[in-house]
């Protein structure tokens, strides 16, 4: 499937930005020179063409900032704040900006690109450095996991990173991060010993559990709400050959498949060297939607989820280029219970083996968007209804899979939310990174 959607040149001239955004772009251009690009220029177009989803690629920022180090990021943040202040704009959110690392998210609510605003493209922050003792890898957030693995493979090393080569390091890590190695090492964010972050005031901080412990905890699952993370120091480990691949079974054997999945996910003495993901797929497109829910692993719940997916097919099967794939991803205690009080995910009171159920939908035409979104919402409302009825409901929503209408941070629970708000107020008193500016 083509994951580099094309951008039409004719659409690049339709801008109606606010004066604040224009002032910010001009200020940034004077400070960073060619690292700031505008419509019709090759760097700008290349950035737009590199998004995973067509929806994000279709958005048109007024300018794209492409920093190459933390100092550039600091200059960018300070310039945005100062330009807003000089214009006497009390609500700095009028100078809208979005932050991207790999640009792989399907979210379109200013998550990695923005219409008529400023996009900060971190793909130039892609350095990879190994410590002398080869126990940690310092990785720029703009690197992709494919680049990280290519670097480490030759040394027989690995990290607990993403499962798709084109996914960016930054977004996956700050959203939690489920890895093929997670049963042994936990969430990707839990394997980060140090975050290099540019705070909203432009200060560059190296956050660890010893220095800035609250900020470190907030960054493990709290996403990009506290500044711009520029580099993460990941635990590295020896890794030899890995056996893996795809096995396809007909839907006629679905009951046996679901029983095998339950047995695998709930086995006493869960084998942390293995990982199984079950998919139900329907045919390929380039508009993207992810939706997520978490629930228990009973056969009744798994079968109910399958039946909900199957019953939704008639609603979308005539959509051009449709892929309507549901994945069942194990979330055993081996993953979420390794460091539950050292991250923001709010799973410290969760028990038993859970399942992260993900809908991955792709299609071709914008005219089908409403039907796809409505069908997806109805599907997941039905799955949630079944989970509650079968006493299998878990409120946690994995941030990296969430749809625009879902609120994963709210699913972390009151204690985690209060911690995140406190850290946000501490590091961002002016609310530059807060939409509500509480």
Residue, then its C-alpha position, 0 to 999 in steps of 0.5 A: x500500500x502506498x504510504x506516501x500520499x501525493x499532494x496537489x500543487x494547485x491547492x498550495x495557494x489557498x491560505x487565510x492565516x491569521x496575522x499571528x501565524x504570518x508574523x511567526x513564520x517571518x520571524x522564524x525565517x529571519x532566524x533559521x533561514x532555509x530551515x523554514x520553508x513555504x508553499x511551492x518550495x521543494x522542502x515544503x512539498x517534500x514534507x507534505x508528501x511524506x505523511x502516512x495519511x492522505x488527510x494529514x498530507x492535504x493540510x497546508x501550513x503557512x510554513x514548515x520549520x525543519x530544525x536539525x538540533x535542539x537549539x533550533x527547536x528552542x529558537x522556534x519555540x521562543x520565537x513563536x512565543x515572542x511573536x505572539x507577545x509582540x502582537x499583544x495576543x493574549x491567547x497564544x494558541x492563535x499562533x497555532x503549531x503542530x509537531x511531527x516526527x515520523x508523520x505516521x499518525x492518522x489523527x487530523x486534529x492538529x496532531x502532526x500537521x495543521x492548516x494555515x499554521x506552523x508545522x514543526x517537522x522533526x525529521x531532521x533530528x534523526x541521529x543515532x548514537x550508541x553508548x560506549x558500553x552498548x547498553x543505551x541508544x540515544x535516538x533523535x525523535x525524527x528517526x524512524x524505527x526502520x533506521x534505528x533497527x538498520x543501525x543496531x542490527x549490524x551490531x546484534x543489538x535492538x531496542x523495544x521500539x515500534x513494529x513498523x519501519x516507517x513509524x517515527x521514534x518520537x510519537x510512538x515513544x511519547x504515546x506509550x509504545x507497544x513493541x514486539x519486545x514489550x512482553x520482556x521489556x514493557x512499554x517503549x516509554x518505560x525503556x527510556x532512561x533520559x528525555x532531551x526536551x525543549x520546554x515551552x520557555x526554550x530551556x533544554x532539559x535532560x529529564x531522568x528519574x533522578x533529575x525531573x522525575x515528575x516530568x519524566x513520568x509525564x513524558x511516558x505516555x503523556x504525549x507532546x504536551x510539555x514541550x518538544x522532545x528532541x532525543x530519547x535514550x533507549x535501553x539497548x540489548x543483545x538480539x540475535x535472529x528472530x523468527x516471525x511472519x504471517x500465518x493466514x487462516x480462513x474465517x471458517x476456523x475463527x472460533x478455533x483461532x479465538x480460543x487459541x488467542x485466549x490461551x496464548x494471552x492468558x497462559x500462566x507463565x506468559x512466554x515473554x519471548x513471543x508475541x501474537x497479533x490476530x487480524x480480521x481483514x477486508x481488502x486498500x486505500x490511502x485515507x486513514x482511520x484508527x480506532x481503539x478499545x481495550x477489553x478482557x480476553x475471554x472467548x465470549x468477548x473475542x467472539x463478540x468483537x469478531x461478530x461486531x466487525x463482521x456485521x459492520x461489513x455491509x455498511x462499508x463494503x462498497x466503499x472504493x479501496x476499502x480496508x477494514x481491518x480489526x487487530x487483536x493485540x495482547x496486553x498481558x501484565x508482562x507488558x503493562x505491569x512492569x513499571x506502572x507507577x513510573x509512567x502516565x498510562x494509569x494501569x497500576x490497578x489493572x489486573x489480568x490479561x487485556x486485549x487492545x482492539x484496533x480498527x485500521x481503516x483505509x479508503x480512497x475518496x473523501x466523499x466516503x469519510x462520513x460513512x466510514x467515521x459513522x460506521x467505525x463509531x457505531x462498531x466501537x460503541x457496540x464493542x464497548x457495550x459488549x465489553x460492559x455486558x460481559x464484564x470485560x470492559x477496561x477504560x484504557x485507550x492506547x493513545x497511538x491508536x486513538x481516533x480524533x473523537x476519543x480522549x486517551x488521556x482521560x482514560x488514564x484515570x483521575x490520579x494520572x490526569x492530576x499529575x499531568x496537569x500539575x506537570x503541565x502547569x509547572x513547565x508551561x505556566x503560560x499554556x503555550x502547549x495547552x489548548x484549554x490554557x487552564 
